[in-house]
């Protein structure tokens, strides 16, 4: 469809009408402005205040399990198999129900070795354990 100027009926206008293009851009902008908050919305949570530990831990309450990069286990500095580790932790838990297991795992190790310890603790009713990390400086 050709448009002709009013001055000369034989000259074709080569200007682009950008009004429809701007209308489309504004409609898309409005759509994105409306939908973006809906996509990023999460659950509104009111989190409780952090508190102190129920009881102060003593050195006798803590059992430290270390997991090496190749799946080796140490309990309180002594090399142990997974079954022996489980038996020692159950024995310590029965003697002291306040036992907390500190789990120190190598960052290059496999998660399955760490999960095995957590699973064995939970199966035996030991629910107090802590995954230890390097402290921030």
C-alpha positions in Angstrom: 0.0 0.0 0.0 1.6 3.2 -1.1 1.1 6.6 0.5 1.5 9.7 -1.4 2.2 13.1 -0.1 -0.4 15.8 -0.4 2.0 18.2 -2.2 2.7 16.0 -5.1 0.5 13.0 -5.8 3.3 11.1 -7.6 5.9 11.2 -4.8 6.0 8.1 -2.5 6.6 8.6 1.3 9.4 6.6 2.6 8.9 7.4 6.3 8.2 4.5 8.7 5.2 4.9 11.0 6.5 3.9 14.4 3.3 4.5 16.4 2.1 0.8 16.1 5.7 -0.3 17.0 5.6 1.9 20.2 2.1 0.7 21.1 3.4 -2.9 20.9 6.5 -2.1 23.0 4.4 -0.4 25.7 1.9 -3.4 25.8 4.8 -5.8 26.2 6.4 -3.6 28.9 3.1 -3.5 30.8 2.7 -7.3 30.5 6.3 -7.9 31.8 5.8 -5.4 34.7 2.7 -7.2 35.8 3.9 -10.8 35.5 7.4 -10.4 36.9 6.4 -10.1 40.6 4.1 -13.1 40.2 7.0 -15.2 39.0 9.4 -14.2 41.8 6.9 -14.5 44.6 7.7 -17.0 47.3 6.0 -18.0 50.5 5.7 -15.2 53.0 7.3 -16.6 56.1 7.7 -15.1 59.5 10.7 -16.8 60.9 11.2 -17.2 64.7 14.0 -15.6 66.5 17.2 -17.6 66.9 17.9 -18.9 70.4 20.5 -20.4 72.5 21.2 -24.1 72.8 19.0 -26.0 75.2 21.9 -27.2 77.2 25.6 -26.3 77.2 27.6 -29.1 75.6 30.4 -30.7 77.6 33.4 -32.5 76.0 31.8 -35.8 77.1 28.7 -35.1 75.0 30.5 -34.7 71.7 31.6 -37.6 69.5 33.5 -36.5 66.3 33.3 -38.5 63.1 35.6 -37.6 60.3 35.0 -38.7 56.7 38.0 -38.7 54.4 38.0 -38.0 50.7 38.2 -41.7 49.8 35.5 -42.8 52.2 37.6 -43.6 55.3 36.0 -43.0 58.7 37.6 -41.9 61.9 35.8 -41.8 65.3 37.4 -39.5 67.8 40.8 -39.8 66.0 40.7 -43.6 65.6 40.2 -45.3 62.2 37.0 -47.2 62.1 34.7 -49.1 59.7 31.1 -47.9 59.2 29.7 -50.8 61.2 32.2 -50.3 64.1 31.4 -46.6 64.0 27.7 -47.3 64.3 28.2 -49.6 67.2 30.4 -47.1 69.0 27.9 -44.3 68.5 25.0 -46.4 69.7 27.0 -47.4 72.7 27.8 -43.8 73.5 24.2 -42.7 73.0 22.9 -45.4 75.3 25.4 -44.3 78.0 24.7 -40.6 77.5 21.4 -39.5 75.8 22.8 -36.0 75.3 25.4 -37.2 72.8 25.9 -35.0 69.8 27.7 -36.3 66.8 30.0 -33.8 65.0 30.4 -34.9 61.4 33.5 -33.5 59.6 33.5 -34.4 55.9 36.2 -33.7 53.4 35.0 -31.2 50.7 36.3 -33.5 48.0 34.7 -36.6 49.4 31.5 -38.3 48.2 28.2 -37.3 49.8 27.1 -40.9 50.0 29.7 -41.5 52.8 28.4 -38.6 54.8 24.8 -39.7 54.2 25.6 -43.2 55.4 26.6 -41.8 58.8 23.5 -39.6 59.1 21.3 -42.6 58.1 22.9 -44.9 60.6 22.5 -42.2 63.3 18.8 -41.7 62.6 18.1 -45.4 62.4 19.4 -45.7 66.0 17.6 -42.7 67.4 20.6 -40.4 67.4 19.0 -37.2 66.1 21.5 -34.7 67.4 24.3 -34.3 64.9 26.1 -31.3 63.4 27.7 -31.0 60.0 30.9 -29.1 60.7 32.5 -26.6 58.3 35.6 -24.5 58.3 35.0 -21.3 60.4 34.9 -18.0 58.5 37.7 -15.6 59.1 
